[in-house]
Amino acid sequence: MPDDKKKQCEDRKNLCRSLNKNINVTENPPQNKENTILFIGMSKIDIGKLIILNQLLKCTYKCIIGIDNKFYKNDNEFNNDIKKHSDYIKENLNTDIDKFINIPKTYLDNNELIKSYGKKIENFNGRWQQNPSKLGSIEWFNKSEYEYMWYIEDDVYCKNFDLFIDEYINMKNDIICKSANDMPNWYYGNWRIGDKAHGFTIYHLYVCRYSKQYSNNFCKFLKESKTASHHEIFVPYVLNYYHLNHTNLLAKHSKNVITNNDSGMNFYNISDNDVNKKNAEIFHPFKIKK
């Protein structure tokens, strides 16, 4: 990043942190299997998503699927689509279909989120303006009993979720995710930007952990704010406003969590870019070619 743009980002960050005159930060508790849940945002079921869900079902942490209600409005609709893939689940995944059917679910409604937070969330949602997954997951988590939520997009493959999550068991940060300091071109082009002041760092939220302290502050801030911006810049803005803390995914995890801005991006899969032949634990984006 050029020095002048770096200085501008530093100035915007310092301004953000200076605006809050009532700072109240508490130490988060340790992460454990009782106070932590995995939340996977889900759209239309396909083979790739079944493979990812199958990995999730092997995890000993509690988990829930957050389903965009544009694709499935209730358990019957979702489960009927699962049943259409019963042969694949039995023969290729060697899994009891009832495990897929019985996994806890919640249904996310973007229209309800607009009623709660206003039309400004269209900026927050980013590329898919009507996708409720990221905001809906934070709101669901904030109303839940859990202290931590790992948010997982439905194109993130993990070989062993227990091993992955346990690496962070002693970290008490409010957000754990891959980050970057170079502001993307879309920021300078005012794409999904409610206020230029929001932009000074980028959080890639394909796989990330939130604390309850963060979600409490985030939901309050978003409800009271007149504007919002793309989640990749708005989430860190709120974190800095409340003087909360972030750490990156471990290098061995972030190296295969490829962002949409990375050049030469290639989908991970189980064929020509086989995750099983790579010495890594977690991958994004994972898709099965039709």
N, C-alpha and C positions, 0 to 999 in steps of 0.2 A: 504494500500500500504506500503511495506517495506520502512524503512527510506532511504536506499540508492537509491531506485528508485524514491522516492519523491524528493530527492535532485537533481537527474538527471533531472527530469521534471522542477523543479524550475530553474535550470541552463539553460535549453533549452529555457524556457520562457523569462528569463532575456536577453539571447543572442538575441532572436527574437526582443525584444523591443529596443535593443541597435543598431540594424542594420540600422534603419531608421533615417537619419540625417536631414530630412526635414518634421517634424511633423506639421500638419495643421488640427486641430480638431475644428469643429464648433458645436454650440449647435443646436440640432434638434428641429423642431417645434413640438407643441402638436399634437397628433393623433386626427383626426376627420373623419367624414364620407365622406368628400370631398377629403381628401388627402390620403386615405387608401383603399386598395383593398385586397380582398381574392383571392388567386390563388390556385386552387386545381389541382395537377398533376393527370392525368387520363390515365389508360390503358384500357383494355377490359371491357366493360360494363357487370355487373352482378347485381343480386338482391341487394347484399350488397352495391354496389356503387350507385344504384338508391336510396336506403334509405338515404345514406349520402348526395347525391345531393339534395334530397328533403329537408333536413334540411338546406342546403345552400341557397336554393331558398326562405326560410322564412326570411332570413337575410336582414336587410335594408342597410347594407354596399354593395358597388359594388363588384362584383365577376366575375371571368373568369375561364374557364377550360383550362388547358394546356394539350393538347392531344398528346401522343406519336404517331408519324405518322406511326409507324410500325403496329399500330392497326387500325387507321382510317386516311385516307389521306386528307379528306375534309368534309365539313358539310353534304353532301348527304350521305356519308358512315356512319357517326356518327348518323345522324338523322334516317336513315333507321333501325339501330340497336335499337335505342330508341323506334321506332314504333313497333318493335317486342314484346316489353314489355308493350304495351298500356293497356292491360287488368289489369296487376298488378298495373300500375301507377294509373289507374282510380279506381279500386276496393279496393286496399290495402293501397295506399298512398293518395287516395282521392284528387288527384291533376290533373290539366289540363295538358295534355301532351305537349301543346304548350309552357308551361313554361320551360320544359326541352329542347325543340327544339330551343327556342329563347335565351337561355343563351349564353352570349358571349364566343367565343372560339378562341384559337390560337393553331397552330400545331407546335410541337417541332420536330426538325430533328437532330439527333445525328451526322449525316455526315456533316451537316452545322456547327455544333459546333466544330467538329474536324478541319474543314477548318479555323475557326476563332482562335482556341486556341491550336490546335495540338493534337497528339495522347496521350499526357500526361493526357488528361481528362479521359482516361479509368481508371486510378487510382482514380481520383476524384469521378467517378460514383459509385465506390464501388462494391458491389456484382453483380449488373447488369451492366456490362461494357457498354452496348449499350443503357442504359436508360437515356434519355436527361432531365428528369423532374427537378432535382434539379438545374443543371447548366442552363438549358433552362429557368427556372422560374426567376432566378436572372438576366439573360441577358434581358429577356422580361421586367422585372421590371425596369432595369436600363435605358431602352429606353423609358419608359412610363412617364406620367406626375405626377405620384403619389410619395408621400414622404415616405410611408410605404407600405410594402406588408406582409400580413400574408400568409405563405406557408402552405398548408394543404395536406398531403398525402391522397390518395383515400381509405385508410382504417382507417381514423380518424372520429369518430362519435361525434358530438356535439349536445346536447339537444337544446341549444339556442345560436347561434353564436353571436348575439347581446350582450347578457349578458356576454358571455365569453370575447369578444373583449373589451367591455366597461370597464372591470376591469383594463385594461392597458392604459386607455386614457391619464393619466397624466405621463406616463413613456416615457422618451425621449431616451432610450437606443438604441444603434445601432443594437443589436440583443437581442431578448428575446427567450429563449428556455431552455429546460431541459439540464443540464450538469452533468459531472462527472469528477473526478480527477484521478481515477484508469485507467491506460492505459490497453486496452484489450489485450488478448493473440495474436490476429492477428497483432497488432503493433510490438510486439517483434519478430514475425515470418516474418516480412517484407512483409506482404500481403497488396497490394495496397499502398505501401510506396515508394514515389519518393525520399524522403530525411528524414532520421531519425530525423533531427532537427525540423521537422514539429510537432512532437508529444509531447505535454505536458498537454493537456486537451482534453476532449471529449464533443462535442455538439451533442445532439440527435435532429435531424431536422425534425421529423415527423410532428410537428406543431411548427412553429417559426415565429417571425416577424423580418424583415430586414428594415433598414433605407436606404434612397437613398444615404446618405453619405457612408454607407458600400458598397452598390452595385457598386458605382462609383470606389471606391478604389479596390474592389475585381476584377472587370473585367479588370482593368488596370494591376493589379498585376499578374493575371493568364495569360494574354496575353504575358507579358514580362518574366515570369518565365520559366526556363528551365525544371522544374519538378513540379509535383503536387502529392498529396497524397489523401487518402480516405477523403471524404467530412467531416466526423465527426472530423477529426483532422486538415484538411486544412482550413476550415472556421474559427475556432478560431485562427489559426496561423496568417491569414491575419488580423483579427481584432486586435490582439496584435501588429502586425508589425506597424499598423497605429495608435496605441494607442487609439482605439475606445473602447466603453464600452458595456458590456453584463450584463443582469440580468436573473435570472432563472424564469421559469413559477412559478406562485404562488403554494404553496404546495398543496392546494386543487385541483389544476388542474393537477399537475405533478404526483399525486399519482396513477392515472389511465391511465397515458400515459406510458405504459410498453415498455421497450426496448427489442430488440432482444437478449440481453445478460442476461436478468432477468431470474432466474431459475423458473421453474414451470409456464412459460408463458401459458396463456390460452386465446383463442380468445373471445372477447366480442361479443354479438349477441343479438337477441331478443327472445331467447328460454332458454337454460339451464344456460347461463351466461348473463341474460337479463339486458341491460343497464337501462331499465326503472325501475328496482327494486333496483338500486344503487343510493346512495346519492352523486352524482358527476355530473359534467357538461360535461366533455370531456373524450374520451376513445380511446385508441390505444392498440392493433390492433382490429378492428371491421370487422368480416367476417361472412357471412351466409353459413352454411354448406349445401352442395348439397345433 
